Amino acid sequence: PAFLWAAAAAEGYGPLREAPGMAFCGMYRRTRDFNAAPAYAHTNLGFYLFWSQLFSDWKIAERLSEKGVCVAFAEGGRDQPPWTPSLAPRNDKSSSQWVVWDYGEERFAPRGLLVRPSK
């Protein structure tokens, strides 16, 4: 897809944009491929969503780089992008499990995140 929408999910349904530490939520536009997979740049903030070949997962980071600061990641291969669950019939509001940096606790913690194609 040309654009993706990422939103925090409350109890598996989103969006819940006011969630603390989730500043990376919002609209992403497709940019150049990275690691032979689609990569996306946040339309307003300095975040990127891409597949990491080094860690074999999908990341949201401050740079389109394997060595940038990662704020969230989701397990999954290059052929299983995080928006795949939203493409299933009657499942357009399902979130996927991400691990997000918790600034208050200073550690990664599991969070639901809805990533879906947008027009």
Secondary structure, 3 states (H helix, E strand, C coil): CCEEEEEECECCECCCCCCCCCCCCEEEEECCCECCECCEEECCCCCEEEEECCCCEEEEECCCCCCCCEEEEEECCCCCCCCHHHHCCCCCCCCEEEEEEECCCCEEEEEEEEEEEEC
